[in-house]
Amino acid sequence: MRQIERADLSDADLKFEAIYGGEWDWRQRQLPDQEDGQLPIAEHLPHVDAAHEEERLGHWREVAAELGGIAEDQLSEANRVSLAVYRAQLEDLLGQQRFRQFEMPANSDSSFWSDLGYTARRTFRELRDYQAWISQMGDVPRYFEEQMEQMRAGVRRGFTPPRVTMSGRDAGLSTVIDARPEESVFFTPFRRLGPSVSAVRADELRQQALDVIRTRVQPAHLSLLRFLRDEYLPACRESLAASQLPEGDEYYRFLIRRFTTLGTEPERIHQLGEEEVERLDGEMAEAAREAGAKVPLERFLEQLRSDPAQYASTPEQLLHLGAWISKVFDGRAATYFGHLPRRRFTIRPVPEEMAPFYTSARGGPDEYLINTYDLAHRPLYNLTALTLHEAAPGHAFQMALALEQEDLPAFRRHTYVDAYGEGW
């Protein structure tokens, strides 16, 4: 995309850029440490109490009203595209606030407490990074208390995740509580400090970190664990359908729009799903025949699932095969893509404290995580599709490309990660 000269911009362009630039800066201050790890290590965690959530709703409503005054036909071609993207983001943020999605900050896949591990494993370089992390750890009790209050509000109105999906989600908390402070994931940055930190200062930082882990982080996790086991999990709903939640039908339509970008009726979405399952079953049956299967598809799948050769015997074997598949793609990438990202991704196992409830794999601009927990349920025949989707040319590849697009506004480069760490 050609970089637009400032002299080429209309008043409408300048107004639009001022709106999204101001909102984006405000958003970063509101939610200072997002999943993509592009911001500096934050000294505090987000404020998620009722007053701050109401403030966010009001601010985004004001921004939406300002967008209504933009003369779209006077925008440059690039800004017309940006306006469409930005409106979709803003509608999503407003929808999350309207339906009070912040009252359900944990599900079967992710949670506010496990997200802290992402920050702990980031690359720390300067003295300020370590000091900021110590300060952020000290903020954990306040942050957890605010989250628990929001979850209590969700319980009062019946807005909770299904109980069955939350089974075992407290396991990660126990690993933090039971660990010796020096073995905690929160102590990770202090095991090897950067060369810019003197030996004397490093010892001081390590002691400060151990103290805050022992006196702030671990007690907060214990309080949260008791809340989950004694109060929250027993109150979670038995039903599965989002339509059973408060304003369920409207909320379900919002989720359709959010995750598909379509305004399609729920019944049509369901029908489309059934049609796709039927189509894919046909393709799988054909692939099975090409692979030499002499039995119906269902029986062939049973044979695959029960074949020991289809499973790794060690975590290293699973990781090595994922790395091999990634490098095979590297050798073919230029055949399909005219521009390749400069950023490389590493391959790591999902951290131990997250693995029991984590998805099979997840890719980001810097790493491809493969879940090596419970190898008996990690079939190797899934790994090629999983790697291409999560690593390259999927998330790790695409996100790296997006972040390189310096001629695009920041809100477009960071489209994959929203204000709450969830994919747009």
VOPAGU-2260 file (C-alpha; in pm, 1 decimal, decimal comma):
REM VOPAGU-2260
SITE   aa  ch    i         X         Y         Z
SITE  MET   A    0       0,0       0,0       0,0
SITE  ARG   A    1     140,9     339,7     -93,8
SITE  GLN   A    2     224,7     560,1     201,2
SITE  ILE   A    3     -12,4     856,9     187,6
SITE  GLU   A    4     155,8    1196,7     192,1
SITE  ARG   A    5      21,1    1425,1     464,8
SITE  ALA   A    6     -54,0    1690,1     203,0
SITE  ASP   A    7    -284,5    1442,6      26,9
SITE  LEU   A    8    -510,2    1402,9     328,5
SITE  SER   A    9    -849,8    1568,2     344,5
SITE  ASP   A   10   -1003,8    1720,4     655,8
SITE  ALA   A   11   -1206,4    1400,2     688,6
SITE  ASP   A   12    -885,9    1193,2     680,0
SITE  LEU   A   13    -723,6    1407,7     947,7
SITE  LYS   A   14   -1032,8    1393,9    1167,4
SITE  PHE   A   15   -1059,4    1015,9    1134,8
SITE  GLU   A   16    -690,3     964,6    1212,7
SITE  ALA   A   17    -717,4    1187,7    1519,1
SITE  ILE   A   18   -1014,1     982,3    1644,0
SITE  TYR   A   19    -858,8     638,9    1606,3
SITE  GLY   A   20    -513,1     757,9    1715,1
SITE  GLY   A   21    -647,2     906,1    2037,0
SITE  GLU   A   22    -863,9     603,2    2111,7
SITE  TRP   A   23    -580,9     359,4    2044,6
SITE  ASP   A   24    -346,7     543,9    2282,5
SITE  TRP   A   25    -622,0     549,0    2545,4
SITE  ARG   A   26    -685,6     178,4    2495,3
SITE  GLN   A   27    -318,7      94,9    2556,8
SITE  ARG   A   28    -325,2     289,3    2882,7
SITE  GLN   A   29    -643,4     113,1    2989,8
SITE  LEU   A   30    -511,9    -235,2    2919,2
SITE  PRO   A   31    -134,7    -206,6    2947,3
SITE  ASP   A   32      -3,5    -559,6    2889,1
SITE  GLN   A   33    -161,9    -742,9    2599,9
SITE  GLU   A   34    -103,5   -1094,8    2473,2
SITE  ASP   A   35     112,4   -1001,9    2173,6
SITE  GLY   A   36     387,0    -864,6    2400,4
SITE  GLN   A   37     453,2    -551,0    2195,1
SITE  LEU   A   38     413,0    -304,0    2481,1
SITE  PRO   A   39     670,8    -243,3    2757,7
SITE  ILE   A   40     635,6    -451,8    3072,5
SITE  ALA   A   41     356,8    -277,0    3262,2
SITE  GLU   A   42     393,0    -159,7    3620,9
SITE  HIS   A   43      31,5    -249,6    3698,4
SITE  LEU   A   44    -247,7    -474,8    3580,1
SITE  PRO   A   45    -568,9    -345,3    3421,2
SITE  HIS   A   46    -843,2    -201,2    3639,0
SITE  VAL   A   47   -1149,7    -418,2    3582,8
SITE  ASP   A   48   -1383,1    -288,8    3853,3
SITE  ALA   A   49   -1735,0    -174,7    3766,7
SITE  ALA   A   50   -1641,7     194,1    3749,5
SITE  HIS   A   51   -1363,1     140,1    3497,6
SITE  GLU   A   52   -1577,3     -92,5    3284,3
SITE  GLU   A   53   -1852,7     169,2    3277,3
SITE  GLU   A   54   -1595,4     432,5    3182,9
SITE  ARG   A   55   -1482,4     216,3    2889,1
SITE  LEU   A   56   -1836,9     173,6    2767,7
SITE  GLY   A   57   -1896,2     548,3    2782,9
SITE  HIS   A   58   -1569,8     630,2    2607,6
SITE  TRP   A   59   -1629,5     386,7    2322,6
SITE  ARG   A   60   -1982,7     522,9    2279,3
SITE  GLU   A   61   -1838,0     871,6    2245,9
SITE  VAL   A   62   -1587,9     749,8    1987,4
SITE  ALA   A   63   -1865,1     575,9    1793,0
SITE  ALA   A   64   -2063,1     900,8    1790,7
SITE  GLU   A   65   -1758,5    1088,4    1659,9
SITE  LEU   A   66   -1719,4     833,1    1381,2
SITE  GLY   A   67   -2074,0     911,9    1274,8
SITE  GLY   A   68   -1956,2    1259,6    1178,0
SITE  ILE   A   69   -1692,6    1134,4     933,8
SITE  ALA   A   70   -1767,7    1204,5     566,2
SITE  GLU   A   71   -1670,5     864,1     432,4
SITE  ASP   A   72   -1681,2     972,9      69,4
SITE  GLN   A   73   -1409,2    1228,1     145,0
SITE  LEU   A   74   -1165,4     974,7     287,7
SITE  SER   A   75    -869,0     838,2      97,5
SITE  GLU   A   76    -901,5     482,9     -32,8
SITE  ALA   A   77    -672,9     352,9     242,6
SITE  ASN   A   78    -870,5     528,4     514,4
SITE  ARG   A   79   -1201,0     396,3     380,0
SITE  VAL   A   80   -1064,3      47,2     439,0
SITE  SER   A   81    -932,6     148,3     780,0
SITE  LEU   A   82   -1271,9     294,4     871,1
SITE  ALA   A   83   -1445,2     -35,1     790,3
SITE  VAL   A   84   -1194,2    -226,6    1003,7
SITE  TYR   A   85   -1211,5      23,7    1287,3
SITE  ARG   A   86   -1592,0      27,8    1296,4
SITE  ALA   A   87   -1592,7    -350,5    1326,2
SITE  GLN   A   88   -1344,2    -332,8    1615,6
SITE  LEU   A   89   -1545,0     -65,0    1790,7
SITE  GLU   A   90   -1871,4    -257,8    1748,1
SITE  ASP   A   91   -1701,4    -559,8    1900,0
SITE  LEU   A   92   -1567,7    -364,1    2198,3
SITE  LEU   A   93   -1906,3    -201,7    2256,1
SITE  GLY   A   94   -2080,5    -537,6    2230,2
SITE  GLN   A   95   -1851,5    -690,7    2489,9
SITE  GLN   A   96   -1924,6    -403,0    2726,3
SITE  ARG   A   97   -2297,4    -402,2    2657,5
SITE  PHE   A   98   -2333,9    -771,8    2734,9
SITE  ARG   A   99   -2091,0    -737,0    3027,3
SITE  GLN   A  100   -1862,3   -1006,9    2897,4
SITE  PHE   A  101   -1605,3    -899,4    3156,0
SITE  GLU   A  102   -1821,6   -1077,4    3416,1
SITE  MET   A  103   -1706,4   -1406,5    3263,4
SITE  PRO   A  104   -1324,0   -1364,5    3254,8
SITE  ALA   A  105   -1242,9   -1736,0    3246,2
SITE  ASN   A  106   -1344,1   -2027,5    3029,2
SITE  SER   A  107   -1221,1   -2372,7    2931,2
SITE  ASP   A  108    -941,2   -2225,4    2719,1
SITE  SER   A  109    -809,5   -1915,1    2890,7
SITE  SER   A  110    -827,0   -1717,3    3212,1
SITE  PHE   A  111    -701,0   -1393,6    3360,5
SITE  TRP   A  112    -476,7   -1575,8    3607,6
SITE  SER   A  113    -302,2   -1795,6    3351,9
SITE  ASP   A  114    -244,7   -1497,4    3122,2
SITE  LEU   A  115       9,6   -1363,6    3372,1
SITE  GLY   A  116     244,1   -1643,3    3271,6
SITE  TYR   A  117     278,0   -1492,7    2922,9
SITE  THR   A  118     429,1   -1178,6    3073,0
SITE  ALA   A  119     657,7   -1374,4    3304,5
SITE  ARG   A  120     808,3   -1552,3    3002,8
SITE  ARG   A  121     864,2   -1240,6    2792,5
SITE  THR   A  122    1215,0   -1120,0    2713,7
SITE  PHE   A  123    1335,6    -877,7    2981,9
SITE  ARG   A  124    1627,4    -654,6    2882,5
SITE  GLU   A  125    1650,9    -341,2    3093,6
SITE  LEU   A  126    1646,6    -269,2    3466,7
SITE  ARG   A  127    1309,0    -102,2    3418,2
SITE  ASP   A  128    1157,0    -429,2    3290,3
SITE  TYR   A  129    1243,6    -616,4    3610,3
SITE  GLN   A  130    1128,5    -330,2    3831,7
SITE  ALA   A  131     799,6    -305,0    3641,0
SITE  TRP   A  132     738,9    -680,7    3676,8
SITE  ILE   A  133     795,5    -665,6    4052,7
SITE  SER   A  134     546,3    -378,1    4070,0
SITE  GLN   A  135     296,7    -567,6    3854,0
SITE  MET   A  136     324,5    -878,4    4073,1
SITE  GLY   A  137     247,8    -662,2    4374,3
SITE  ASP   A  138     -74,8    -556,0    4199,1
SITE  VAL   A  139    -201,7    -914,6    4163,5
SITE  PRO   A  140    -417,6    -915,7    4482,9
SITE  ARG   A  141    -606,6    -602,7    4378,6
SITE  TYR   A  142    -652,3    -735,4    4025,0
SITE  PHE   A  143    -776,9   -1076,2    4141,7
SITE  GLU   A  144   -1022,6    -915,4    4386,9
SITE  GLU   A  145   -1171,2    -700,8    4110,6
SITE  GLN   A  146   -1204,4   -1002,4    3883,0
SITE  MET   A  147   -1376,1   -1203,8    4155,5
SITE  GLU   A  148   -1623,4    -921,6    4214,1
SITE  GLN   A  149   -1709,6    -922,0    3844,9
SITE  MET   A  150   -1755,0   -1300,6    3853,2
SITE  ARG   A  151   -1987,1   -1264,9    4152,8
SITE  ALA   A  152   -2190,5   -1011,2    3954,5
SITE  GLY   A  153   -2208,4   -1263,4    3670,6
SITE  VAL   A  154   -2330,3   -1534,7    3909,3
SITE  ARG   A  155   -2605,4   -1307,1    4041,5
SITE  ARG   A  156   -2753,9   -1266,3    3695,0
SITE  GLY   A  157   -2680,2   -1616,4    3566,7
SITE  PHE   A  158   -2393,3   -1513,7    3338,7
SITE  THR   A  159   -2133,0   -1786,9    3386,9
SITE  PRO   A  160   -1952,7   -2045,6    3174,5
SITE  PRO   A  161   -2096,1   -2399,0    3169,1
SITE  ARG   A  162   -1980,7   -2589,1    3476,2
SITE  VAL   A  163   -1855,4   -2883,5    3271,6
SITE  THR   A  164   -1614,4   -2659,6    3078,6
SITE  MET   A  165   -1459,8   -2525,9    3399,8
SITE  SER   A  166   -1376,4   -2864,9    3545,1
SITE  GLY   A  167   -1010,0   -2872,0    3644,7
SITE  ARG   A  168    -950,2   -2504,6    3569,6
SITE  ASP   A  169    -824,2   -2450,4    3923,4
SITE  ALA   A  170    -525,2   -2681,0    3870,7
SITE  GLY   A  171    -296,5   -2405,1    3747,2
SITE  LEU   A  172    -354,8   -2205,8    4064,5
SITE  SER   A  173    -232,0   -2493,4    4278,7
SITE  THR   A  174      99,0   -2507,0    4093,2
SITE  VAL   A  175     163,1   -2141,9    4183,6
SITE  ILE   A  176      53,5   -2186,6    4545,8
SITE  ASP   A  177     255,7   -2503,5    4605,6
SITE  ALA   A  178     575,9   -2395,7    4430,4
SITE  ARG   A  179     876,7   -2263,9    4616,4
SITE  PRO   A  180     897,1   -1892,4    4524,1
SITE  GLU   A  181    1228,5   -1940,3    4340,8
SITE  GLU   A  182    1068,7   -2217,7    4130,8
SITE  SER   A  183     753,8   -2021,1    4048,8
SITE  VAL   A  184     677,5   -1915,3    3693,5
SITE  PHE   A  185     660,4   -1560,8    3831,3
SITE  PHE   A  186    1030,8   -1577,5    3914,5
SITE  THR   A  187    1125,0   -1671,6    3556,5
SITE  PRO   A  188    1274,3   -1332,0    3454,8
SITE  PHE   A  189    1509,5   -1334,2    3754,9
SITE  ARG   A  190    1679,2   -1665,3    3686,5
SITE  ARG   A  191    1905,2   -1501,5    3430,2
SITE  LEU   A  192    1909,1   -1122,5    3432,1
SITE  GLY   A  193    2034,0    -922,8    3136,1
SITE  PRO   A  194    2390,2    -784,8    3119,2
SITE  SER   A  195    2264,0    -430,8    3177,1
SITE  VAL   A  196    2187,6    -521,7    3540,7
SITE  SER   A  197    2482,9    -526,3    3781,5
SITE  ALA   A  198    2542,2    -829,0    4003,8
SITE  VAL   A  199    2460,2    -633,3    4319,8
SITE  ARG   A  200    2141,5    -493,3    4169,3
SITE  ALA   A  201    2046,8    -839,5    4040,3
SITE  ASP   A  202    2065,3    -983,0    4393,1
SITE  GLU   A  203    1844,7    -702,0    4522,6
SITE  LEU   A  204    1588,9    -758,8    4246,2
SITE  ARG   A  205    1580,8   -1132,7    4309,1
SITE  GLN   A  206    1515,1   -1079,3    4678,8
SITE  GLN   A  207    1240,3    -826,6    4604,3
SITE  ALA   A  208    1081,7   -1068,6    4358,9
SITE  LEU   A  209    1090,7   -1359,1    4604,5
SITE  ASP   A  210     933,1   -1141,5    4873,6
SITE  VAL   A  211     647,2   -1022,9    4651,8
SITE  ILE   A  212     581,1   -1374,3    4521,9
SITE  ARG   A  213     566,5   -1506,8    4879,0
SITE  THR   A  214     363,3   -1223,8    5033,1
SITE  ARG   A  215     143,6   -1103,6    4743,8
SITE  VAL   A  216     125,1   -1345,2    4451,7
SITE  GLN   A  217      83,2   -1677,4    4631,8
SITE  PRO   A  218    -175,0   -1551,9    4887,3
SITE  ALA   A  219    -377,9   -1397,4    4603,3
SITE  HIS   A  220    -376,4   -1727,9    4416,4
SITE  LEU   A  221    -484,8   -1910,7    4731,9
SITE  SER   A  222    -774,3   -1668,0    4778,9
SITE  LEU   A  223    -878,7   -1714,6    4417,7
SITE  LEU   A  224    -854,6   -2094,3    4444,5
SITE  ARG   A  225   -1087,8   -2095,9    4745,4
SITE  PHE   A  226   -1329,9   -1866,6    4563,7
SITE  LEU   A  227   -1338,1   -2092,3    4259,9
SITE  ARG   A  228   -1384,6   -2416,1    4451,8
SITE  ASP   A  229   -1623,5   -2295,9    4721,3
SITE  GLU   A  230   -1822,9   -2025,8    4546,4
SITE  TYR   A  231   -1787,1   -1993,6    4171,7
SITE  LEU   A  232   -1766,9   -2344,0    4025,3
SITE  PRO   A  233   -2072,2   -2470,0    4219,1
SITE  ALA   A  234   -2267,2   -2169,1    4085,6
SITE  CYS   A  235   -2173,2   -2215,6    3719,6
SITE  ARG   A  236   -2462,4   -2303,6    3490,5
SITE  GLU   A  237   -2556,7   -2654,1    3386,6
SITE  SER   A  238   -2669,1   -2550,7    3036,4
SITE  LEU   A  239   -2432,9   -2521,8    2742,2
SITE  ALA   A  240   -2615,2   -2290,9    2501,7
SITE  ALA   A  241   -2529,7   -1920,3    2498,0
SITE  SER   A  242   -2896,3   -1859,3    2420,6
SITE  GLN   A  243   -2971,9   -1963,0    2780,9
SITE  LEU   A  244   -2776,3   -1667,0    2917,2
SITE  PRO   A  245   -2933,3   -1327,6    2998,3
SITE  GLU   A  246   -3043,2   -1161,6    2673,0
SITE  GLY   A  247   -2938,9   -1494,1    2525,9
SITE  ASP   A  248   -3079,4   -1459,3    2176,1
SITE  GLU   A  249   -2926,8   -1113,0    2126,6
SITE  TYR   A  250   -2600,6   -1221,6    2285,5
SITE  TYR   A  251   -2583,7   -1524,1    2056,1
SITE  ARG   A  252   -2632,7   -1301,7    1751,1
SITE  PHE   A  253   -2356,4   -1074,7    1877,9
SITE  LEU   A  254   -2124,0   -1373,9    1906,5
SITE  ILE   A  255   -2210,4   -1484,2    1551,4
SITE  ARG   A  256   -2120,2   -1139,3    1426,0
SITE  ARG   A  257   -1805,8   -1128,0    1636,8
SITE  PHE   A  258   -1662,3   -1463,1    1535,9
SITE  THR   A  259   -1788,3   -1488,6    1175,1
SITE  THR   A  260   -1831,4   -1117,5    1076,4
SITE  LEU   A  261   -2169,9   -1225,1     936,8
SITE  GLY   A  262   -2519,7   -1106,4    1019,7
SITE  THR   A  263   -2651,0   -1453,5     942,8
SITE  GLU   A  264   -2946,6   -1605,0    1126,2
SITE  PRO   A  265   -2851,9   -1865,0    1390,7
SITE  GLU   A  266   -3057,6   -2131,5    1215,6
SITE  ARG   A  267   -2860,3   -2078,7     895,6
SITE  ILE   A  268   -2530,6   -2098,4    1084,6
SITE  HIS   A  269   -2639,1   -2433,4    1227,1
SITE  GLN   A  270   -2749,8   -2557,8     886,6
SITE  LEU   A  271   -2421,7   -2445,2     732,9
SITE  GLY   A  272   -2234,3   -2636,1    1001,5
SITE  GLU   A  273   -2421,4   -2955,5     924,6
SITE  GLU   A  274   -2359,4   -2909,7     551,8
SITE  GLU   A  275   -1988,4   -2859,0     610,2
SITE  VAL   A  276   -1962,9   -3167,1     832,6
SITE  GLU   A  277   -2125,9   -3372,1     557,4
SITE  ARG   A  278   -1893,4   -3227,7     293,0
SITE  LEU   A  279   -1582,8   -3283,8     501,8
SITE  ASP   A  280   -1688,2   -3638,4     588,9
SITE  GLY   A  281   -1703,7   -3706,7     215,2
SITE  GLU   A  282   -1356,9   -3564,7     158,4
SITE  MET   A  283   -1219,9   -3763,7     452,9
SITE  ALA   A  284   -1371,0   -4083,7     317,5
SITE  GLU   A  285   -1207,8   -4018,7     -20,0
SITE  ALA   A  286    -872,2   -3945,1     147,2
SITE  ALA   A  287    -902,5   -4267,8     346,4
SITE  ARG   A  288    -961,6   -4466,4      27,7
SITE  GLU   A  289    -658,9   -4302,4    -133,7
SITE  ALA   A  290    -456,5   -4402,2     174,1
SITE  GLY   A  291    -556,6   -4763,6     116,6
SITE  ALA   A  292    -838,1   -4799,2     368,4
SITE  LYS   A  293   -1050,3   -5108,9     308,1
SITE  VAL   A  294   -1313,9   -5026,1     571,6
SITE  PRO   A  295   -1574,8   -4750,2     613,2
SITE  LEU   A  296   -1451,6   -4412,1     737,4
SITE  GLU   A  297   -1578,8   -4455,5    1093,7
SITE  ARG   A  298   -1394,2   -4787,1    1127,5
SITE  PHE   A  299   -1080,9   -4640,1     967,8
SITE  LEU   A  300   -1079,7   -4355,6    1220,8
SITE  GLU   A  301   -1112,8   -4606,8    1503,5
SITE  GLN   A  302    -809,7   -4790,6    1367,6
SITE  LEU   A  303    -609,7   -4469,4    1355,8
SITE  ARG   A  304    -706,1   -4372,1    1710,1
SITE  SER   A  305    -609,5   -4712,5    1848,4
SITE  ASP   A  306    -278,9   -4743,5    1657,8
SITE  PRO   A  307      19,7   -4682,9    1892,8
SITE  ALA   A  308     227,4   -4575,5    1593,5
SITE  GLN   A  309       5,7   -4267,6    1562,3
SITE  TYR   A  310     117,9   -4128,2    1897,8
SITE  ALA   A  311     442,6   -3983,1    2028,1
SITE  SER   A  312     609,0   -4178,0    2307,2
SITE  THR   A  313     786,1   -3870,8    2451,2
SITE  PRO   A  314     719,2   -3495,9    2458,6
SITE  GLU   A  315    1041,5   -3441,5    2262,1
SITE  GLN   A  316     915,9   -3661,7    1978,5
SITE  LEU   A  317     600,8   -3451,3    1944,0
SITE  LEU   A  318     798,9   -3125,9    1952,6
SITE  HIS   A  319    1054,7   -3253,9    1701,3
SITE  LEU   A  320     786,6   -3358,4    1453,8
SITE  GLY   A  321     620,7   -3017,2    1485,7
SITE  ALA   A  322     958,3   -2855,5    1413,8
SITE  TRP   A  323    1012,7   -3082,6    1113,9
SITE  ILE   A  324     672,8   -2995,1     965,2
SITE  SER   A  325     747,8   -2624,5    1017,2
SITE  LYS   A  326    1077,6   -2652,6     829,7
SITE  VAL   A  327     914,1   -2846,9     545,5
SITE  PHE   A  328     678,0   -2553,3     502,5
SITE  ASP   A  329     972,0   -2308,9     514,4
SITE  GLY   A  330    1113,1   -2481,2     207,9
SITE  ARG   A  331     789,9   -2422,8      17,6
SITE  ALA   A  332     683,0   -2084,1     154,9
SITE  ALA   A  333     827,3   -1875,1    -129,8
SITE  THR   A  334     629,5   -2082,8    -380,1
SITE  TYR   A  335     302,2   -1955,1    -236,9
SITE  PHE   A  336     387,8   -1621,6     -75,8
SITE  GLY   A  337     558,6   -1327,9    -242,0
SITE  HIS   A  338     657,6   -1161,9      85,1
SITE  LEU   A  339     779,4   -1350,7     390,3
SITE  PRO   A  340     790,6   -1214,4     748,0
SITE  ARG   A  341    1125,8   -1125,1     903,3
SITE  ARG   A  342    1025,4   -1241,6    1251,3
SITE  ARG   A  343    1096,7   -1605,1    1337,7
SITE  PHE   A  344     904,5   -1818,2    1582,8
SITE  THR   A  345    1041,0   -2070,7    1827,5
SITE  ILE   A  346     871,9   -2397,9    1926,1
SITE  ARG   A  347     808,3   -2472,5    2292,4
SITE  PRO   A  348     591,0   -2705,2    2498,8
SITE  VAL   A  349     286,9   -2551,8    2664,2
SITE  PRO   A  350     394,5   -2452,3    3019,2
SITE  GLU   A  351     330,0   -2719,0    3279,3
SITE  GLU   A  352      88,5   -2512,2    3486,8
SITE  MET   A  353    -132,4   -2445,2    3181,7
SITE  ALA   A  354    -104,8   -2771,7    2989,6
SITE  PRO   A  355    -382,6   -2979,5    3156,3
SITE  PHE   A  356    -657,2   -2750,1    3024,3
SITE  TYR   A  357    -479,2   -2581,7    2731,7
SITE  THR   A  358    -567,5   -2630,9    2368,4
SITE  SER   A  359    -357,5   -2869,4    2153,6
SITE  ALA   A  360    -139,8   -2587,7    2020,5
SITE  ARG   A  361    -130,3   -2212,1    1976,6
SITE  GLY   A  362      79,3   -1987,8    1758,3
SITE  GLY   A  363     183,3   -1624,6    1794,2
SITE  PRO   A  364     434,7   -1395,8    1625,3
SITE  ASP   A  365     723,9   -1527,6    1835,7
SITE  GLU   A  366     638,4   -1883,1    1935,5
SITE  TYR   A  367     445,5   -2196,8    1848,3
SITE  LEU   A  368     332,0   -2379,4    2162,0
SITE  ILE   A  369     263,9   -2753,5    2133,6
SITE  ASN   A  370      82,4   -2927,7    2417,0
SITE  THR   A  371     284,9   -3228,6    2528,3
SITE  TYR   A  372      53,2   -3309,7    2819,8
SITE  ASP   A  373    -141,9   -3638,5    2796,3
SITE  LEU   A  374      32,8   -3773,5    2486,3
SITE  ALA   A  375    -227,6   -4048,8    2453,6
SITE  HIS   A  376    -469,1   -3783,0    2325,9
SITE  ARG   A  377    -226,1   -3603,5    2088,5
SITE  PRO   A  378    -243,2   -3806,3    1763,3
SITE  LEU   A  379      37,8   -3740,0    1518,4
SITE  TYR   A  380    -195,9   -3744,7    1218,5
SITE  ASN   A  381    -340,5   -3413,8    1344,6
SITE  LEU   A  382      -4,7   -3241,5    1372,4
SITE  THR   A  383      44,3   -3132,4    1011,2
SITE  ALA   A  384    -287,8   -2946,8     996,0
SITE  LEU   A  385    -233,3   -2811,8    1346,8
SITE  THR   A  386     113,5   -2678,0    1262,4
SITE  LEU   A  387       7,1   -2518,3     933,9
SITE  HIS   A  388    -283,3   -2349,4    1111,7
SITE  GLU   A  389    -112,4   -2234,6    1431,6
SITE  ALA   A  390     241,8   -2167,8    1308,0
SITE  ALA   A  391     306,1   -2117,5     936,7
SITE  PRO   A  392     140,5   -2011,5     716,3
SITE  GLY   A  393    -110,3   -1962,2     999,2
SITE  HIS   A  394    -104,8   -1743,3    1307,6
SITE  ALA   A  395     269,8   -1711,2    1375,5
SITE  PHE   A  396     331,5   -1630,9    1008,0
SITE  GLN   A  397      34,5   -1397,2     951,4
SITE  MET   A  398      69,9   -1205,4    1276,3
SITE  ALA   A  399     437,3   -1139,2    1204,5
SITE  LEU   A  400     345,0   -1007,2     859,8
SITE  ALA   A  401      72,2    -785,5    1005,3
SITE  LEU   A  402     306,8    -630,5    1261,6
SITE  GLU   A  403     551,4    -535,5     985,3
SITE  GLN   A  404     295,4    -321,9     799,9
SITE  GLU   A  405     423,4      12,3     924,8
SITE  ASP   A  406     209,4     201,0     673,5
SITE  LEU   A  407    -104,4      71,7     845,7
SITE  PRO   A  408    -253,8     216,4    1165,2
SITE  ALA   A  409    -159,7      31,8    1483,8
SITE  PHE   A  410    -516,4     -89,7    1537,2
SITE  ARG   A  411    -495,0    -274,2    1204,3
SITE  ARG   A  412    -150,5    -423,4    1266,3
SITE  HIS   A  413    -270,1    -557,4    1600,3
SITE  THR   A  414    -607,5    -681,0    1478,5
SITE  TYR   A  415    -541,1   -1036,1    1598,0
SITE  VAL   A  416    -534,6    -936,2    1963,9
SITE  ASP   A  417    -815,8    -736,6    2116,8
SITE  ALA   A  418    -840,7    -543,3    2439,9
SITE  TYR   A  419    -899,7    -858,3    2641,9
SITE  GLY   A  420    -645,6   -1082,9    2476,5
SITE  GLU   A  421    -895,1   -1258,7    2251,8
SITE  GLY   A  422    -873,8   -1289,8    1874,6
SITE  TRP   A  423   -1082,6   -1059,7    1659,5
